[in-house]
Amino acid sequence: MAYQVILFDLDDTLIDFAYSQRMGLMDIYKQFYSTVEYTLFERLYKEINACLWSKVGTKEHALMPSDVRLLRFVQLNQKLSCTTPPEVIADAYDINLYVHAHWLPNVRTAIEFLHQKGHILGIITNGFVEVQGEKRQRLQLKNWFDCYIVSDEVGVAKPNVEIFNIALQEITSKRKQVIEKQSMLMVGDSIISDGYGAKNFGIDYCLINNRTLTNDSLETPIKYTLRSVAHLPAIIGYETEYMDFLKSSMNTEVLI
């Protein structure tokens, strides 16, 4: 077994967060921001959101995801002269994030295969307790994952190594066995959160490069680079077995 433990990011690694975000933005635009052009609203939101998230979990800033949840709408309201309370907008947006949550193509099949092969699977996500909790329930993630660590729940966010320690402690407590770091892999789409976190914690990192990042932007050791988690079983040594599993499964989606 190449890796005893495989830790995953959640949004845009296992599930299609981009779709949920798009639906959420369209919903709050119609409710609260329709007096301005959608393109302006979307651009400003994404600029503000990206800037705030880049500060989460860093040594220079004490920002947590719960802070981002409201601050992005505080700042957006200031720029667009919206008087609706940020909490009201955040609540409406959050609902969309879990109502529209669904697996990325073929990823659930890959997770089922890895689980059946005996790998210990876990999730570490920088997110909000209520939203990520709803996703866990709706997608029945407890069926495959030994731990589900949400940054806002434990008070520390990726790339801080402490959140990785919390995940490891939860797994070892549940499994009653020693886990060596060389037998662990982190899988995620964020070099800053997932990659730097894996590097600082001392484990291998698999980049889910769904944004076509260039090599120039890669500043942390990367063991594997994949377009999708759907390819993970093959890349860690199960190519033939996984193809047989796909053929025998009820999943009719085409592996891309």
TIBA-276087 format. One line per field, with one value per residue (C-alpha): residue in three letters; x negated, y negated, z negated. Coordinates in pm, whole numbers, plus 50000, padded with zeros to 5 digits. Example, Ala and Ser with C-alpha at 12.3 -4.5 7.8 and 13.67 -1.06 7.14 Angstrom:
residuo = (ala, ser)
c1 = (48770, 48633)
c2 = (50450, 50106)
c3 = (49220, 49286)
END
This chain:
residuo = (met, ala, tyr, gln, val, ile, leu, phe, asp, leu, asp, asp, thr, leu, ile, asp, phe, ala, tyr, ser, gln, arg, met, gly, leu, met, asp, ile, tyr, lys, gln, phe, tyr, ser, thr, val, glu, tyr, thr, leu, phe, glu, arg, leu, tyr, lys, glu, ile, asn, ala, cys, leu, trp, ser, lys, val, gly, thr, lys, glu, his, ala, leu, met, pro, ser, asp, val, arg, leu, leu, arg, phe, val, gln, leu, asn, gln, lys, leu, ser, cys, thr, thr, pro, pro, glu, val, ile, ala, asp, ala, tyr, asp, ile, asn, leu, tyr, val, his, ala, his, trp, leu, pro, asn, val, arg, thr, ala, ile, glu, phe, leu, his, gln, lys, gly, his, ile, leu, gly, ile, ile, thr, asn, gly, phe, val, glu, val, gln, gly, glu, lys, arg, gln, arg, leu, gln, leu, lys, asn, trp, phe, asp, cys, tyr, ile, val, ser, asp, glu, val, gly, val, ala, lys, pro, asn, val, glu, ile, phe, asn, ile, ala, leu, gln, glu, ile, thr, ser, lys, arg, lys, gln, val, ile, glu, lys, gln, ser, met, leu, met, val, gly, asp, ser, ile, ile, ser, asp, gly, tyr, gly, ala, lys, asn, phe, gly, ile, asp, tyr, cys, leu, ile, asn, asn, arg, thr, leu, thr, asn, asp, ser, leu, glu, thr, pro, ile, lys, tyr, thr, leu, arg, ser, val, ala, his, leu, pro, ala, ile, ile, gly, tyr, glu, thr, glu, tyr, met, asp, phe, leu, lys, ser, ser, met, asn, thr, glu, val, leu, ile)
c1 = (50000, 49837, 50002, 50166, 50344, 50472, 50600, 50816, 50923, 51299, 51401, 51284, 51095, 51376, 51683, 51769, 51743, 51718, 52074, 52211, 52036, 52179, 52531, 52481, 52357, 52647, 52891, 52757, 52715, 53085, 53181, 52944, 52728, 52943, 52907, 52554, 52422, 52364, 52015, 51911, 52067, 51900, 51558, 51558, 51678, 51411, 51135, 51237, 51294, 50960, 50772, 50931, 50883, 50515, 50471, 50638, 50405, 50095, 49853, 49890, 50267, 50504, 50788, 51015, 51279, 51554, 51401, 51402, 51767, 51879, 51589, 51628, 51983, 51893, 51634, 51857, 52141, 51909, 51804, 52156, 52344, 52562, 52740, 52850, 52680, 52382, 52509, 52832, 52640, 52395, 52679, 52842, 52511, 52423, 52746, 52650, 52307, 52449, 52780, 52591, 52298, 52222, 51926, 51689, 51713, 51597, 51443, 51683, 51593, 51224, 51294, 51501, 51216, 50949, 51172, 51227, 50852, 50805, 50663, 50751, 50916, 50968, 51079, 50926, 51122, 51090, 51454, 51754, 51887, 52253, 52188, 51926, 52137, 52435, 52212, 52088, 52442, 52585, 52298, 52277, 51903, 51884, 51921, 51563, 51370, 51229, 51189, 51359, 51167, 51325, 51098, 51361, 51451, 51095, 50980, 50690, 50672, 50449, 50158, 50096, 49946, 50165, 50473, 50280, 50179, 50545, 50637, 50356, 50453, 50816, 50720, 50474, 50726, 50994, 50775, 50562, 50248, 49932, 49927, 49591, 49576, 49397, 49711, 49934, 50045, 50228, 50448, 50583, 50620, 50460, 50082, 50101, 50335, 50281, 49932, 49762, 49951, 49828, 49474, 49473, 49622, 49369, 49590, 49624, 49854, 50069, 50183, 50524, 50441, 50790, 50693, 50412, 50141, 49803, 49480, 49367, 49636, 49541, 49328, 49370, 49262, 49527, 49522, 49806, 50000, 50344, 50639, 50881, 50893, 51053, 50700, 50547, 50590, 50407, 50118, 50045, 50022, 50372, 50405, 50514, 50723, 50892, 50980, 51138, 51324, 51457, 51576, 51760, 51913, 52250, 52093, 52159, 51976, 51677, 51347, 51181)
c2 = (50000, 49678, 49460, 49571, 49237, 49001, 48661, 48456, 48097, 48073, 47781, 47800, 48120, 48363, 48150, 47889, 47573, 47354, 47451, 47388, 47051, 46955, 47043, 46856, 46542, 46538, 46579, 46298, 46074, 46104, 46045, 45768, 45624, 45611, 45233, 45279, 45480, 45846, 45844, 45564, 45737, 46068, 45915, 45717, 46012, 46244, 45987, 45924, 46292, 46402, 46133, 46230, 46605, 46553, 46427, 46723, 46943, 46732, 46618, 46255, 46249, 46392, 46427, 46733, 46851, 46722, 46375, 46405, 46510, 46161, 45935, 46008, 45875, 45582, 45474, 45553, 45349, 45055, 45064, 45113, 44898, 45185, 45133, 45492, 45631, 45852, 46131, 46152, 46178, 46430, 46653, 46651, 46726, 47008, 47193, 47214, 47352, 47670, 47700, 47719, 47928, 48232, 48455, 48366, 48615, 48969, 48861, 49055, 49373, 49313, 49255, 49575, 49769, 49630, 49699, 50058, 50105, 50024, 49673, 49452, 49142, 48803, 48451, 48122, 47819, 47446, 47354, 47274, 47527, 47514, 47513, 47789, 47988, 47977, 48092, 48384, 48494, 48443, 48626, 48896, 48839, 49030, 49350, 49318, 49070, 49138, 48772, 48453, 48153, 47810, 47513, 47301, 47589, 47653, 47290, 47326, 47332, 47474, 47428, 47424, 47762, 47782, 47868, 48160, 48272, 48265, 48485, 48731, 48748, 48816, 49094, 49263, 49243, 49404, 49667, 49743, 49764, 49568, 49363, 49262, 48937, 49102, 49310, 49002, 48801, 48467, 48407, 48062, 47784, 47503, 47475, 47218, 47406, 47770, 47763, 47545, 47727, 48065, 47931, 47786, 48105, 48321, 48531, 48579, 48351, 48420, 48106, 48117, 47874, 47787, 47428, 47509, 47360, 47328, 47467, 47111, 47082, 47401, 47312, 47619, 47983, 48169, 48549, 48578, 48336, 48447, 48280, 48475, 48702, 48947, 49027, 49079, 49459, 49518, 49286, 49452, 49801, 49932, 49866, 50216, 50284, 49947, 49995, 50329, 50162, 49894, 50153, 50346, 50046, 49897, 49559, 49486, 49153, 49132, 49095, 48773)
c3 = (50000, 50119, 49853, 49532, 49483, 49752, 49643, 49877, 49909, 49972, 50193, 50556, 50469, 50393, 50457, 50718, 50512, 50822, 50918, 50568, 50558, 50897, 50785, 50458, 50629, 50872, 50585, 50365, 50670, 50749, 50386, 50281, 50560, 50875, 50906, 51042, 51336, 51253, 51403, 51168, 50868, 50950, 51015, 50692, 50486, 50624, 50574, 50214, 50140, 50285, 50094, 49763, 49811, 49894, 49537, 49366, 49164, 49226, 48957, 49064, 49014, 48754, 49003, 48979, 49228, 48997, 49035, 49415, 49410, 49303, 49400, 49770, 49763, 49538, 49793, 50091, 49943, 49896, 50260, 50396, 50143, 50027, 49694, 49631, 49318, 49414, 49188, 49388, 49715, 49570, 49451, 49795, 49965, 49724, 49798, 50165, 50080, 49930, 50116, 50446, 50319, 50534, 50617, 50897, 51189, 51100, 50771, 50550, 50739, 50672, 50303, 50281, 50442, 50209, 49909, 50022, 50064, 49697, 49711, 49416, 49560, 49399, 49485, 49369, 49484, 49428, 49396, 49182, 48933, 49040, 49415, 49411, 49168, 49405, 49691, 49482, 49408, 49758, 49929, 49658, 49624, 49296, 49500, 49626, 49412, 49065, 48980, 49093, 48965, 49016, 48944, 48771, 48543, 48423, 48423, 48664, 49044, 49317, 49379, 49002, 48908, 48598, 48803, 48954, 48604, 48502, 48799, 48723, 48356, 48444, 48684, 48446, 48164, 48378, 48539, 48232, 48443, 48508, 48828, 48975, 49169, 49461, 49511, 49547, 49851, 49868, 50174, 50257, 50511, 50309, 50308, 50030, 49795, 49888, 50036, 49778, 49504, 49626, 49660, 49309, 49165, 49348, 49576, 49952, 50149, 50455, 50635, 50798, 51076, 51197, 51269, 51516, 51295, 51464, 51323, 51250, 50985, 50802, 50501, 50281, 50330, 50526, 50546, 50797, 51015, 51134, 51299, 51080, 50776, 51019, 51139, 50794, 50763, 51090, 51007, 50670, 50814, 50880, 51253, 51357, 51048, 51073, 51438, 51349, 51063, 51297, 51545, 51278, 51104, 51179, 51254, 51620, 51631, 51859, 51674, 51785)
END
